[in-house]
C-alpha cells in the first residue's frame, strides 16, 4: 500500500466513524434508541445522521444541527410511534436493496427498544426508489425525528 493511499484510507475511515452518533439503550421498561444514518448521494457521504433516545438525548451530524434535548411532548410522541411499530416488526430486518438510482441517498434507520419481552433491534433501509416498500409507521417515525432537525435550522 502506498503512503498516499494509506493516508487516504485512514482519513476516510476516521471521517466515517465520526459521522455516526451513538447512544446506548437507556435503562428501564419501554426504553428506546432510534438511529438514522444516510449514505450515498452525489458526494457519497449522505445527508447526515441523527440519533435520539427515550432519555431525551439527541445527537446529530446534520448541517442544520439538532436540539440539545427532546422536550417531553416530543418524547411522548416518538414513544407512541415506536410502540406502534409492534405491528410492522415482521417486515424488519430484511434489507431493502437500493433501487436503480446511482446518486440516491440511502437511509438506514435502526430502532432498538426494550419491552416486556426483552430487547429488540430492527433495521430498515431504503432510498427514494424503494421507500414505498417500507411500512408507513416506519416512514412516519423517520419523518418525526428528521423534523426535529429541520426546525432547528430555520
N, C-alpha and C positions, 0 to 999 in steps of 0.2 A: 504494500500500500504506500503510495507516495505521500510525502508530508502534507501537501496541499489537500489531497483527498481525505486524509486522516483529520485534518483541521476542520474541513467542511462537514464531515460526518459527525464530529464532536459537537460543532455548533448547532447542527440540525437536531441532534439528539437532546442537547440541553434545552434548546428552544422549545421543542415539542413537549418535553416534560413540564416546562414552566407554564404551559397553556392549559394544564389540566387541574383545575381546582379540586381538592379532595376534602370531604367532610366525613367523619365517622358516624355510623348509625348511633343516635343518642340512646341512652338507656330508657327502659320503660316500655309499657304496652302502647301499641299504636304509634310507635316512633317510625320516622321515615327520612330518607335522603333521596333527592332526585338530582341527577347529574345529566346535563345536556352538553354534548360535545359536537362540534362541527368540523368537518374536514372538506378538502376539495375546493371547488371554485376556481377562479382564474389564477389565483396565487398558490393554490394547493393548501392554504392554511385555514380555510373555512371562515366562519364569521365570528368566532369566539366561543367561549364556554361559560356555563353558569351552573352552580351547584347550590342547592338550598336544603335545609333540614327542618324537621319539626321543632327543633330547639330554637328556631328563628334565625339561624345563621344563613348568610348569603355570601358567596364568593363568585367572582366572575372575571373574565378577561375580555369582556366586550368593550368596544370603543366608547359607548355611552356610559359605561360604568354601571354600578348596581347599588341598591340601597344598603345601608350599613346592617340593618336587621329587618326581618319581616314584622310588620305590625300585626297585632293579634287577629284582626279581622281577615287579613290576607292569609295568615297561617291557618285559620279555621277553614277558609275556602279551599286552600290547597289540600288540607287534610281530608275534606269531604270528597274532592276529586280523586285523591289517591285511594280512599276507601271504595269509591265507585269502580275502580279498576278491577275489583274482585271478579266481576262477571266477564272480563275480557282477558284474563290471565292465560287462558288456554292458547291464545294466539301468540303469546310472548315467547321469547327465546328462539324463535325461528328467524334467522337473519334474512332480511329482505334484500335481494341483490339490487344493486344500483341499476337504474334504467339506462337508456342509451345516451344520456347527456354527459359528455366528457368534461364539461366545465361546471357541472351542478355541484352545489354544496350538499354534502351528505350529513344528515343529523343522526346521532345515536343518543337515545335517552335511556338511562338506566334508573330504574326505580327499585330501591331497596327499602323493605319495610318489615316491621315486626308486628305480629298479631297473636291471637290465642294459639294458633297452630305453629308458631315459630317464626323464624326469619326467612324472607323470600327475596329473590332478586330477579328482575325481569328486564330484558333489553329489547328495545325497539329501534330499528334502523330504517331510514328512508331518505329519498331525495324528492325533488318536485315531480318526477315521473312515476314514483312509486308510493307517494303519500296516501293515495286512495286505498291502498292495501292495509293501512294502519287503522286500528279501531278508533272510532270517533272520540271516545273518552280519553284516549292517549293523546290525540291531537289537541283536545280541549285543555288537558293538563299542560302540555307543551306551550300552548298559547298563553295560559295564565302565568306561567313562570317567565316566559320571554317578555311579557308585558311589564313585568317588574323593572326590567332594564330599560325599556323604551321610554317609560315615563320619567326616568331619571335624566335622560339625555335632552329633554325638552326645556 
